[in-house]
Amino acid sequence: YVLYDGVPDAAELDRITANAPRQEAGRFTERDLVLSRANKSVRLFAHVTERLQAGQQPDTDMIRSVGYLMRTTAVYGNGKFGIADRRLIADRP
């Protein structure tokens, strides 16, 4: 996924959608602040989705046994792969 600086227009969404899955091989710009990837527990994600859609809470024992719903496997920023350098946003509150 990409943390984007602002609200992307249709062309930017197309660019991000095409490039984010490619990770290091993709093309990014200074409007992209962070590039990351994550894995999800397919079994737990399906369980949580089903329970919440039914207006119920997920099973806490199942959550404990799996340990994660989603987990990051890489996070890139600070100029890597063409992503915005920290200096571009350093003065923001």
Sine and cosine of phi, psi and omega as CSV:
sin_phi,cos_phi,sin_psi,cos_psi,sin_omega,cos_omega
0.00,0.00,0.29,-0.96,-0.04,-1.00
-0.80,-0.60,0.75,-0.66,0.18,-0.98
-1.00,-0.01,0.89,-0.46,-0.15,-0.99
-0.96,-0.27,0.59,-0.80,0.01,-1.00
-1.00,0.03,0.99,-0.12,0.00,-1.00
0.93,-0.36,-0.35,-0.94,0.02,-1.00
-0.93,-0.37,0.91,-0.40,-0.05,-1.00
-0.95,0.30,0.62,-0.78,0.10,-0.99
-0.99,0.11,-0.04,-1.00,-0.08,-1.00
-0.87,0.49,-0.65,0.76,0.00,-1.00
-0.90,0.43,-0.65,0.76,0.03,-1.00
-0.92,0.39,-0.65,0.76,0.05,-1.00
-0.87,0.49,-0.65,0.76,0.05,-1.00
-0.89,0.47,-0.69,0.72,0.00,-1.00
-0.89,0.46,-0.73,0.68,-0.02,-1.00
-0.90,0.44,-0.71,0.71,-0.01,-1.00
-0.87,0.49,-0.60,0.80,0.00,-1.00
-0.97,0.25,-0.55,0.83,-0.14,-0.99
-0.99,-0.14,-0.55,0.84,-0.06,-1.00
-0.84,0.54,-0.68,0.73,0.02,-1.00
-0.90,0.43,-0.36,0.93,-0.02,-1.00
-0.99,0.13,-0.18,0.98,0.02,-1.00
0.75,0.66,-0.88,-0.47,-0.10,-1.00
-0.87,0.50,-0.46,0.89,-0.01,-1.00
-1.00,0.09,-0.12,0.99,-0.03,-1.00
-0.98,0.18,0.08,-1.00,0.03,-1.00
-0.89,-0.45,0.78,-0.62,-0.06,-1.00
-0.77,-0.63,0.28,-0.96,-0.06,-1.00
-0.79,-0.61,0.05,-1.00,0.02,-1.00
-0.94,0.34,-0.14,0.99,0.11,-0.99
-0.99,0.16,-0.30,0.95,0.04,-1.00
-1.00,0.03,0.88,-0.47,-0.07,-1.00
-1.00,-0.02,-0.60,0.80,-0.03,-1.00
-0.59,-0.81,0.66,-0.75,0.14,-0.99
-0.89,-0.46,0.76,-0.65,-0.01,-1.00
-0.57,-0.82,0.29,-0.96,0.13,-0.99
-0.71,-0.70,0.41,-0.91,-0.05,-1.00
-0.56,-0.83,0.44,-0.90,0.13,-0.99
-0.95,-0.32,0.54,-0.84,0.10,-0.99
-0.88,-0.48,0.50,-0.87,0.14,-0.99
-0.98,0.21,0.96,-0.29,-0.07,-1.00
-0.86,0.50,-0.69,0.72,-0.02,-1.00
-0.90,0.44,-0.75,0.66,-0.02,-1.00
-0.94,0.35,-0.63,0.78,0.01,-1.00
-0.86,0.50,-0.70,0.71,0.02,-1.00
-0.90,0.44,-0.68,0.73,0.01,-1.00
-0.88,0.48,-0.75,0.66,-0.02,-1.00
-0.88,0.47,-0.70,0.72,0.01,-1.00
-0.87,0.50,-0.74,0.68,0.00,-1.00
-0.88,0.48,-0.71,0.70,-0.03,-1.00
-0.90,0.44,-0.72,0.69,-0.02,-1.00
-0.91,0.41,-0.62,0.79,0.05,-1.00
-0.89,0.46,-0.50,0.87,0.01,-1.00
-1.00,0.04,0.07,1.00,0.00,-1.00
0.97,0.23,0.36,0.93,-0.02,-1.00
-0.90,-0.44,0.32,-0.95,0.08,-1.00
-1.00,0.06,0.51,-0.86,0.06,-1.00
-0.91,0.42,0.39,-0.92,0.03,-1.00
-0.94,0.33,0.89,-0.45,-0.06,-1.00
-0.92,0.40,-0.53,0.85,0.05,-1.00
-0.90,0.43,-0.62,0.78,0.03,-1.00
-0.92,0.39,-0.67,0.74,0.03,-1.00
-0.87,0.50,-0.72,0.70,0.01,-1.00
-0.88,0.47,-0.64,0.77,-0.06,-1.00
-0.94,0.34,-0.57,0.82,0.01,-1.00
-0.99,0.13,-0.72,0.69,0.08,-1.00
1.00,-0.06,-0.27,0.96,0.01,-1.00
-0.38,-0.92,0.53,-0.85,0.14,-0.99
-1.00,-0.07,-0.75,0.66,0.11,-0.99
-0.65,-0.76,0.52,-0.85,0.07,-1.00
-0.62,-0.79,0.63,-0.78,0.01,-1.00
-0.97,0.23,0.55,-0.83,0.06,-1.00
-0.89,-0.45,-0.23,0.97,0.06,-1.00
-0.24,-0.97,0.58,-0.82,0.08,-1.00
-0.67,-0.74,0.83,-0.56,-0.02,-1.00
-0.87,-0.50,0.59,-0.81,0.05,-1.00
-0.25,-0.97,-0.24,-0.97,0.09,-1.00
0.80,0.60,0.76,0.66,0.13,-0.99
1.00,-0.04,-0.18,0.98,-0.03,-1.00
-0.93,0.37,0.69,-0.72,0.02,-1.00
0.87,0.49,0.41,0.91,0.01,-1.00
1.00,0.01,0.00,1.00,0.03,-1.00
-0.91,0.41,0.41,-0.91,-0.02,-1.00
-0.78,0.62,0.71,-0.71,0.11,-0.99
-0.98,0.21,0.53,-0.85,-0.03,-1.00
-0.80,0.60,-0.59,0.81,-0.05,-1.00
-0.87,0.50,-0.43,0.90,-0.02,-1.00
-0.94,0.33,-0.40,0.92,-0.04,-1.00
-0.83,-0.56,0.10,0.99,-0.10,-1.00
-0.88,0.47,-0.47,0.89,-0.05,-1.00
-1.00,0.02,0.05,1.00,0.01,-1.00
-0.99,0.15,0.58,-0.82,0.04,-1.00
-0.94,0.35,0.00,0.00,0.00,0.00
